[in-house]
């Protein structure tokens, strides 16, 4: 299998009229080369046929692929760069890529037609339509004409347009999945992207680093995805939820697929809870080891189970290893149960966070910048509005080789800003040894050189943890010169404990005193604002480890 990197795939320039087609071809060729063994011979042959189409026909197929759904009215297919739409349609029909006469249920026909179209159709069938009737009122009348799906020519023989369907959509969805590694990104997110204006890290791709090890795993992903879609549609048919849960895929030995299955299980349980199907919700929550499922389970049982039976179970849960956010949420349930039982609520002792009260004149700029100006005006302090970018960026620079290591399920294509599992629970555990090796540089003292070298070597290359505009070299140098390695160790470890949640909530401002080699982190709260849970967890963690942090509570001074 060839090693393919971003450098070997050339994105189209946006001044090319058919740049989107160039990028779509890139996807098809990438998947054909990289995942040939995960496609059937018939699928591969169809992709070869797609690339052999005349350019206008390929362009029309690309345009239809980027639009929502698989059904299209012929009179809506108008593109300046494709002058002969009729010829392109005929070419696609001949190649088996579209169906020129798909069978349409009444709902699909209703969705594709304007009100005046439906009125004309019904009048042609001898059905009178009240002038006051809205489009939504006409769907039952269409059902009365036929409960069966049928071509437009049977619904409306003299229709002034035709309706065609993308019959190759299942294959294109499979190609999209193999390229993106998910189905929530649509084609337009890639084929309409200014790829030439971004730089991406070169990650080697080979058989060992692929996410999908077999076609069966691709089918499992698709099954999970279809269950999600069905679950979303169950709002109108809640009685079908128990039937859907019987179709949920079994546990999978592929870690990232199993993570998706657990998310589906959680969504199904949450739907059951909202619909009042508490027994089903409890069963699904109990089957799911995901921590969010444990929180929802106890919150639900809090409303329905006797507190004297639930509290011992919750106490046992809290004695185990939990994410900080999970522990915080479960502790709140514990306190409410203790109050119900008349027990004394044992709250953990907390040192009060240092707080600064500030009275500032009302300004047009954001309160964070107004506070920064006030704290650095007429002082030796140099400050930055860093929010979540400074420490996350420093961590990204230190761990760059780890982040872009080609692990299975991490990279699907050469245009990624980070691994697909960056915010999944097992991101750290899969790379623990390499992460520990890089973090050990904080003890050795060579972390500064590693971060500086990475900043110079990788500047501008897209990375999910590094926001380059907010990480100028001057800020990096001041941070490395003044912030102790012990403090970086605490912050990096807390970040890595749960990257998905902990990349948010860090203090807004970073102030440096170069002469005294000191720094200060400041969380700014404007009028009416208060600390959120994720912010409080960061502030308490920092304060507990001696990191200089404070909360600046700002009040606007009255107008003169």
C-alpha positions in Angstrom: 0.0 0.0 0.0 1.5 3.4 -1.0 2.5 5.9 1.6 0.4 9.0 0.8 0.8 12.4 2.4 -0.8 15.8 2.0 2.1 16.8 -0.2 1.3 14.1 -2.8 -2.3 15.3 -3.2 -2.6 18.7 -4.9 -5.8 20.7 -4.1 -7.3 22.9 -6.8 -7.1 26.6 -6.8 -10.4 28.4 -6.1 -10.2 30.4 -9.3 -10.7 27.3 -11.3 -14.4 27.0 -12.3 -14.4 23.2 -11.6 -12.2 23.3 -8.5 -14.9 21.4 -6.5 -14.7 18.6 -9.1 -10.9 18.4 -8.8 -11.2 18.0 -5.0 -13.9 15.3 -5.4 -11.7 13.4 -7.8 -9.0 13.6 -5.1 -11.3 11.9 -2.6 -12.3 9.2 -5.1 -8.7 8.4 -6.1 -7.5 8.5 -2.5 -10.2 5.9 -1.4 -9.6 3.8 -4.5 -5.9 3.6 -3.8 -5.9 3.5 -0.1 -9.0 1.3 0.6 -9.2 -0.9 -2.4 -9.6 -4.1 -0.3 -12.6 -2.6 1.6 -14.6 -2.1 -1.6 -16.2 -4.8 -3.7 -15.2 -5.3 -7.3 -18.5 -3.8 -8.5 -17.9 -0.7 -6.3 -14.3 -0.3 -7.6 -15.6 -0.6 -11.2 -18.2 2.1 -10.6 -15.6 4.5 -9.2 -13.4 3.8 -12.3 -16.5 4.5 -14.5 -17.1 7.7 -12.5 -13.6 9.0 -13.3 -14.0 8.1 -16.9 -17.1 10.2 -17.4 -17.0 13.3 -19.5 -16.0 16.3 -17.4 -19.4 18.1 -17.5 -21.1 14.8 -16.4 -18.6 14.5 -13.5 -19.2 18.1 -12.6 -23.0 17.6 -12.4 -22.6 14.5 -10.3 -20.3 16.4 -8.0 -22.8 19.2 -7.7 -25.7 16.8 -6.9 -23.5 15.0 -4.4 -22.9 18.2 -2.5 -26.6 19.0 -2.2 -28.9 17.7 0.5 -30.7 14.5 -0.2 -30.7 12.1 -3.2 -33.8 13.5 -5.1 -33.6 16.5 -7.4 -35.9 18.4 -9.7 -34.4 18.8 -13.2 -35.4 22.5 -13.2 -33.2 23.2 -10.1 -30.0 21.8 -11.8 -28.6 25.0 -13.2 -24.9 25.6 -13.1 -23.0 28.2 -15.2 -20.0 26.0 -15.7 -22.1 23.1 -17.0 -23.9 24.4 -20.1 -25.4 21.1 -21.3 -27.3 19.9 -18.2 -29.6 17.6 -20.3 -26.6 15.9 -22.0 -24.9 15.4 -18.6 -28.0 13.9 -17.1 -28.3 11.5 -20.0 -24.7 10.5 -19.5 -25.2 9.9 -15.8 -28.4 7.8 -16.4 -26.5 5.7 -19.0 -23.7 5.1 -16.5 -26.1 4.0 -13.8 -25.3 6.9 -11.5 -28.8 8.4 -11.4 -32.3 7.0 -11.8 -34.3 9.1 -14.2 -37.7 7.8 -13.0 -37.5 7.0 -9.2 -40.5 5.7 -7.4 -41.7 8.6 -5.2 -43.9 8.3 -2.0 -46.3 11.1 -1.5 -44.1 12.7 1.2 -41.1 13.0 -1.2 -43.2 14.5 -3.9 -44.8 16.9 -1.5 -41.3 18.0 -0.3 -40.0 18.6 -3.8 -43.0 20.5 -5.1 -44.1 24.1 -4.4 -47.7 24.7 -3.4 -48.7 25.8 -6.9 -47.2 22.7 -8.4 -49.2 20.4 -6.1 -52.4 22.4 -6.9 -51.8 22.0 -10.6 -51.1 18.3 -10.2 -54.3 17.8 -8.2 -56.4 19.8 -10.6 -55.1 17.7 -13.4 -56.4 14.7 -11.5 -59.8 16.3 -11.1 -59.3 17.2 -7.4 -60.5 20.6 -6.4 -58.3 22.5 -4.0 -59.6 25.2 -1.6 -57.9 28.6 -2.1 -57.2 28.8 1.6 -55.4 25.4 1.6 -51.7 25.6 2.7 -49.1 23.4 1.3 -49.0 21.3 4.4 -52.8 20.7 4.1 -52.3 19.1 0.7 -50.2 16.1 1.8 -53.3 14.0 2.9 -54.9 14.7 -0.5 -51.8 13.3 -2.3 -52.0 10.3 0.0 -55.6 9.9 -1.1 -54.4 9.7 -4.8 -52.0 6.9 -4.0 -50.5 5.2 -1.0 -47.9 3.6 -3.2 -44.6 5.0 -4.4 -44.6 5.7 -8.1 -42.7 7.7 -10.7 -43.5 11.4 -11.3 -45.0 10.5 -14.7 -47.7 8.5 -12.8 -48.4 11.2 -10.3 -48.4 14.0 -12.8 -48.2 12.9 -16.5 -47.8 16.5 -17.8 -45.3 17.7 -15.2 -43.1 20.5 -16.6 -40.0 19.1 -14.9 -38.6 15.6 -14.1 -37.3 14.2 -10.8 -34.1 12.2 -10.7 -32.4 10.3 -7.9 -28.8 9.7 -7.1 -28.7 5.9 -7.3 -24.9 5.9 -6.4 -25.5 7.6 -3.1 -24.8 4.4 -1.0 -21.4 4.0 -2.7 -20.6 7.7 -2.3 -21.5 7.6 1.4 -19.2 4.7 1.8 -16.4 6.6 0.0 -17.1 9.7 2.2 -16.9 7.5 5.3 -13.6 5.9 4.3 -12.1 9.4 3.5 -13.4 11.4 6.5 -13.7 8.6 9.0 -17.3 9.9 9.8 -20.5 10.8 8.1 -21.3 14.1 9.8 -18.9 15.9 7.4 -20.6 16.3 4.1 -18.9 16.6 0.7 -19.0 20.4 0.6 -16.8 20.5 3.7 -14.0 19.1 1.6 -14.7 19.9 -2.0 -15.5 23.5 -1.2 -12.6 24.0 1.2 -9.7 26.3 0.5 -7.3 23.4 0.8 -4.5 25.4 -0.9 -4.7 28.0 1.8 -4.0 25.5 4.6 -0.9 23.6 5.4 -1.1 20.1 6.9 1.3 17.9 8.7 2.6 15.0 6.5 1.5 11.8 8.2 2.5 8.5 6.6 -0.4 6.2 5.7 -0.1 2.4 5.5 -2.0 -0.7 6.3 -1.1 -0.7 9.9 -2.4 2.8 10.6 -5.8 2.4 8.9 -8.9 2.8 11.1 -11.0 0.2 9.3 -9.4 -3.2 9.4 -12.1 -5.0 7.4 -15.2 -4.3 5.3 -17.2 -5.7 8.2 -16.1 -2.8 10.4 -17.2 -0.3 7.7 -20.6 -2.0 7.7 -20.7 -1.8 11.6 -20.0 2.0 11.4 -22.8 2.4 8.8 -25.2 0.3 11.0 -24.5 2.6 13.9 -25.0 5.7 11.8 -28.3 4.5 10.4 -29.4 3.7 14.0 -28.6 7.3 14.9 -30.6 8.6 12.0 -33.5 6.4 12.9 -33.3 7.6 16.5 -33.4 11.2 15.4 -36.6 10.5 13.4 -38.3 8.7 16.4 -39.5 12.0 17.7 -42.7 11.4 15.7 -42.9 7.7 16.5 -41.7 7.1 20.1 -43.4 3.8 20.2 -40.8 2.4 17.9 -37.9 3.1 20.3 -37.9 -0.3 22.0 -37.7 -1.9 18.5 -34.8 0.2 17.6 -32.9 -0.7 20.7 -33.1 -4.4 19.7 -31.3 -3.5 16.5 -28.4 -1.7 18.3 -25.0 -3.3 17.3 -23.3 -5.6 19.8 -20.0 -4.5 21.5 -17.1 -4.3 19.1 -13.4 -5.0 19.7 -12.4 -2.0 17.6 -12.0 0.7 20.3 -13.1 3.7 18.2 -16.1 1.8 16.8 -17.0 0.8 20.3 -16.8 4.4 21.4 -19.3 5.3 18.7 -21.6 2.4 19.8 -21.5 3.7 23.4 -22.5 7.2 22.2 -25.4 5.6 20.3 -26.4 3.7 23.4 -26.3 6.9 25.5 -28.4 8.7 22.9 -31.0 5.9 22.9 -31.2 5.9 26.7 -31.5 9.6 26.8 -34.4 9.5 24.3 -36.1 6.8 26.3 -35.7 8.9 29.4 -37.2 12.0 27.7 -40.1 9.9 26.5 -40.9 8.6 29.9 -39.7 5.0 29.2 -37.8 4.8 32.4 -37.3 1.1 32.6 -35.8 1.0 29.1 -33.6 4.1 29.8 -32.3 2.5 33.0 -31.4 -0.7 31.2 -29.6 1.1 28.5 -27.7 3.4 30.9 -26.7 0.3 32.9 -25.3 -1.4 29.8 -23.1 1.6 29.0 -19.8 2.0 30.8 -19.5 5.6 29.5 -19.2 8.0 32.5 -21.9 10.3 31.1 -24.3 7.4 31.2 -23.4 6.8 34.8 -24.3 10.5 35.6 -27.6 10.3 33.7 -28.5 7.0 35.4 -28.1 8.4 38.9 -29.9 11.6 38.0 -32.8 9.6 36.7 -32.8 7.2 39.7 -32.7 10.2 42.0 -36.2 11.0 40.9 -37.6 7.4 41.1 -35.5 5.3 43.4 -35.7 5.3 47.3 -32.8 7.5 48.4 -31.8 5.1 51.2 -31.1 2.4 48.5 -29.5 4.7 46.0 -27.1 6.5 48.2 -24.9 3.5 49.1 -24.5 2.7 45.4 -23.6 6.2 44.7 -21.1 6.4 47.5 -19.4 3.3 46.1 -19.3 4.9 42.6 -17.7 8.0 44.1 -14.9 5.8 45.7 -13.6 4.9 42.2 -11.6 6.7 39.6 -13.7 9.3 37.9 -13.2 12.4 35.7 -13.3 15.6 37.7 -16.5 16.7 35.9 -18.2 13.4 36.6 -17.2 13.5 40.2 -18.6 17.0 40.6 -21.9 16.1 39.1 -22.3 12.9 41.1 -21.3 14.7 44.3 -24.2 17.1 43.8 -26.6 14.1 43.5 -25.0 12.7 46.6 -25.6 15.9 48.5 -29.2 16.0 47.5 -29.8 12.5 48.6 -28.1 13.1 51.9 -30.4 16.1 52.5 -33.5 14.0 51.7 -32.4 11.5 54.3 -31.7 14.2 56.9 -27.9 13.4 56.8 -25.2 16.0 57.3 -23.8 17.0 54.0 -20.0 16.6 54.1 -18.6 19.1 51.8 -14.9 19.1 50.8 -12.9 21.9 52.3 -12.0 24.4 49.7 -9.6 27.3 49.9 -11.3 30.5 48.7 -10.0 31.6 45.3 -8.1 34.9 45.3 -10.5 37.6 44.0 -9.9 41.1 42.8 -12.8 43.7 42.6 -12.4 46.1 39.8 -14.4 49.3 39.0 -13.8 50.3 35.4 -15.4 52.9 33.1 -17.9 51.4 30.6 -16.1 50.6 27.3 -17.0 49.4 23.8 -14.3 46.7 23.9 -14.8 43.3 25.5 -14.5 43.2 29.3 -11.4 41.0 29.1 -9.5 43.6 27.0 -10.7 46.4 29.3 -9.4 44.5 32.3 -6.1 43.7 30.5 -5.6 47.4 29.7 -6.3 48.4 33.3 -4.0 45.8 34.8 -1.0 46.7 32.5 -1.5 50.5 32.4 1.3 52.3 34.2 2.9 49.1 35.4 5.8 46.8 34.6 3.4 44.1 33.6 3.2 42.8 30.0 -0.1 40.9 29.3 -1.9 38.8 26.8 -5.5 37.7 26.3 -4.7 34.0 26.1 -7.9 32.2 27.3 -7.7 28.6 26.2 -4.9 29.1 23.6 -1.6 29.5 25.5 -1.3 26.3 27.5 -3.2 24.2 25.0 -0.8 25.5 22.3 2.3 24.8 24.4 1.1 21.3 25.0 0.4 20.9 21.3 4.0 22.0 20.5 5.5 19.7 23.0 3.5 16.7 22.0 3.5 17.4 18.2 5.2 14.1 17.3 2.8 12.2 19.5 -0.3 14.0 18.1 0.6 13.2 14.5 1.7 9.6 15.1 -0.1 7.3 12.6 -2.0 5.1 15.0 -4.9 3.0 13.7 -8.1 5.1 13.6 -6.2 8.4 14.1 -5.8 9.6 10.5 -8.1 9.0 7.6 -6.8 11.5 5.0 -4.0 13.9 4.5 -6.0 17.0 5.3 -6.5 16.6 9.1 -5.5 19.1 11.8 -5.1 16.3 14.3 -6.0 12.7 15.0 -9.7 11.7 14.9 -9.4 10.3 18.4 -7.9 13.5 19.9 -10.9 14.1 22.2 -11.9 10.5 22.8 -11.4 8.9 26.2 -8.6 6.6 25.1 -6.4 9.3 23.4 -3.9 9.3 26.2 -3.9 5.6 27.1 -3.1 4.7 23.5 -0.1 6.9 23.5 0.8 6.9 27.2 4.5 5.9 26.8 5.2 8.5 24.2 3.4 11.2 26.1 5.3 10.4 29.3 8.6 10.6 27.3 7.8 14.0 26.0 6.5 15.3 29.4 9.7 14.0 31.1 11.5 16.9 29.3 9.8 19.1 31.9 12.0 17.4 34.5 15.1 17.3 32.4 14.8 20.9 31.4 15.0 20.5 27.6 11.3 21.1 27.1 12.0 24.8 26.2 14.2 23.7 23.2 11.7 21.1 22.1 8.8 23.7 22.1 10.9 26.4 20.5 12.1 24.1 17.7 8.6 22.9 17.0 7.3 26.4 16.9 9.9 27.3 14.2 9.6 24.1 12.3 5.8 23.8 12.3 4.7 27.4 12.3 1.5 27.7 10.2 0.8 24.0 9.9 -2.8 23.3 11.0 -3.0 21.7 14.4 -6.2 21.3 16.5 -4.4 22.3 19.7 -2.4 25.2 18.3 -4.1 28.5 17.3 -1.2 30.2 15.6 -2.6 33.8 15.6 -2.9 33.6 19.4 0.6 32.1 19.9 3.2 34.6 18.7 6.8 33.9 19.3 7.1 36.6 21.9 4.4 35.0 24.1 6.0 31.6 23.8 9.4 33.0 24.8 8.0 34.8 27.8 6.0 31.8 28.9 9.0 29.5 28.7 11.2 32.0 30.5 8.9 32.7 33.4 6.4 29.9 34.0 8.0 27.2 36.1 8.2 23.7 34.6 6.3 22.4 37.7 3.4 24.6 36.9 3.4 23.5 33.2 3.4 19.9 34.4 0.3 20.4 36.5 -1.5 22.2 33.7 -0.5 19.7 31.0 -1.6 16.7 33.2 -4.9 18.3 33.9 -5.4 19.0 30.2 -4.6 15.4 29.3 -6.9 14.0 31.9 -9.8 15.0 29.6 -8.8 17.0 26.5 -12.4 17.1 25.3 -13.6 19.1 28.4 -10.4 20.6 29.8 -9.4 22.5 26.7 -12.1 25.0 27.8 -12.3 27.1 30.9 -8.7 28.3 31.4 -8.1 31.8 32.7 -8.6 34.7 30.3 -5.4 36.7 30.8 -1.8 36.0 31.4 0.4 38.7 32.9 4.2 38.7 33.0 6.6 40.7 35.1 9.9 40.2 33.3 12.0 42.0 35.9 10.7 39.9 38.8 10.3 36.8 36.7 6.7 36.3 37.9 3.4 35.8 36.2 -0.3 35.9 37.0 -3.3 34.2 35.5 -6.6 36.1 35.6 -10.1 34.9 35.0 -12.3 37.9 34.2 -16.0 38.1 35.1 -18.0 41.0 33.9 -21.3 42.3 35.3 -23.8 39.5 35.6 -21.3 36.8 34.7 -20.4 33.9 37.0 -18.0 31.0 37.1 -19.0 27.9 35.2 -18.2 24.4 36.4 -15.3 23.8 34.0 -13.8 27.2 34.9 -14.1 26.5 38.6 -12.3 23.1 38.2 -9.4 24.8 36.4 -9.1 27.6 39.0 -9.2 25.2 41.9 -6.7 22.9 40.3 -4.3 25.7 39.7 -4.8 27.3 43.1 -4.3 24.0 44.9 -0.9 23.5 43.2 0.4 27.0 43.9 -0.2 28.4 40.4 -0.8 32.2 40.7 -4.4 32.6 39.6 -7.1 35.0 40.6 -10.7 36.0 39.6 -11.2 39.7 38.6 -14.8 40.7 39.1 -15.5 43.8 37.0 -18.2 46.4 37.7 -18.8 49.3 35.3 -18.5 52.6 37.0 -21.6 54.9 36.7 -21.6 57.3 33.8 -20.6 60.9 34.9 
